[in-house]
Amino acid sequence: VLIVDDSLTIREGIKNLLGEDYEVAVAESGVAAIRAITLNRPDLVLLDYEMPVCDGKQTLEMLRSDDAFADLPVIFLTGRRDPGISDTKNIGYGRTFSFQPGSGGIDDGAPSCI
């Protein structure tokens, strides 16, 4: 699992949660994520939606533009309730889901998991 987030607290927190059961790598930016994925393709990417310079949407677009990574599972991480996140549906493949803060459940209508 590759965790991509500009927040050290989030990266380390998720790494601690998953580290006992999964092999976990971290990247602090979209550019670092592309480099890490190219060198060692993970089975899953947990990708922060909002990052400086190269955000999650741009990172996903770069991944999807390369046939070698077009099918790589990516889950967006965000604490923001934003209907604009649903425009990422056109970048992804397969079924999409969203867990919005405060919603109490999964909403098939506003994807943040691609």
C-alpha positions in Angstrom: 0.0 0.0 0.0 1.3 3.4 -0.9 0.1 6.3 1.3 0.4 9.7 -0.5 -0.2 12.8 1.7 1.5 16.1 2.3 0.8 15.8 6.0 3.4 13.8 8.0 0.8 13.2 10.7 -1.6 11.5 8.3 1.1 9.5 6.5 2.5 8.2 9.8 -0.9 7.6 11.3 -2.1 5.5 8.4 1.2 3.7 8.2 0.9 2.8 11.9 -2.7 1.5 11.3 -1.8 -0.6 8.3 1.8 -1.5 9.0 1.2 -4.7 11.0 -0.9 -6.3 8.2 0.5 -4.7 5.0 3.7 -3.7 3.4 3.4 0.1 3.5 5.3 2.8 1.7 4.8 6.6 1.9 5.2 9.6 -0.4 4.8 13.2 0.6 3.7 14.5 -2.8 2.1 13.6 -6.1 5.5 13.7 -7.9 7.1 11.5 -5.2 4.1 9.1 -5.6 4.7 8.8 -9.4 8.4 8.0 -8.7 7.6 5.5 -6.0 4.9 3.7 -8.1 7.3 3.6 -11.1 10.0 1.9 -9.0 7.8 -0.4 -7.0 4.2 -0.8 -8.1 1.9 -1.1 -5.0 -1.3 -3.1 -4.9 -3.2 0.0 -3.7 -2.7 3.8 -3.5 -4.3 5.9 -0.7 -4.1 9.4 -2.3 -4.7 12.7 -0.6 -7.0 14.8 -2.8 -5.7 18.2 -1.7 -1.9 18.7 -1.9 0.2 21.6 -3.0 1.8 21.7 -6.5 0.4 18.4 -7.8 -2.9 17.5 -6.2 -4.6 14.1 -6.1 -6.6 14.6 -9.2 -3.6 15.6 -11.2 -1.6 12.6 -9.8 -4.4 10.3 -10.8 -4.6 11.7 -14.3 -0.9 11.1 -14.7 -1.3 7.5 -13.5 -4.3 6.8 -15.8 -2.4 8.2 -18.8 0.2 5.4 -18.5 -1.2 2.0 -19.6 1.1 0.3 -17.0 -0.8 2.0 -14.2 -4.3 2.5 -15.7 -5.7 -0.3 -13.6 -4.0 0.5 -10.3 -6.6 0.9 -7.5 -6.6 4.4 -6.0 -8.6 5.6 -3.1 -8.8 9.4 -2.5 -8.4 10.6 1.1 -10.0 13.8 2.0 -11.7 15.4 5.0 -13.5 17.9 2.8 -17.1 17.6 1.8 -16.9 18.7 -1.8 -19.3 17.8 -4.6 -16.5 18.8 -7.1 -14.7 15.6 -6.2 -17.3 13.7 -8.2 -15.7 15.1 -11.4 -12.9 12.6 -10.9 -15.3 9.8 -12.0 -14.2 10.4 -15.6 -10.6 9.6 -14.7 -11.3 6.3 -12.9 -12.3 2.8 -13.9 -14.9 0.5 -12.4 -17.3 1.4 -9.6 -16.8 4.5 -7.5 -17.7 5.3 -3.9 -17.5 8.2 -1.6 -17.4 8.4 2.2 -18.1 12.0 3.0 -17.4 13.3 6.6 -20.5 13.5 8.6 -22.6 11.6 6.1 -22.8 8.4 8.2 -22.2 6.1 5.3 -21.2 5.5 1.7 -22.7 7.4 -1.1 -22.6 6.0 -4.7 -23.5 9.4 -6.1 -20.4 11.4 -5.3 -17.2 9.3 -5.9 -14.0 10.0 -4.1 -12.7 6.5 -4.4 -11.5 5.8 -7.9 
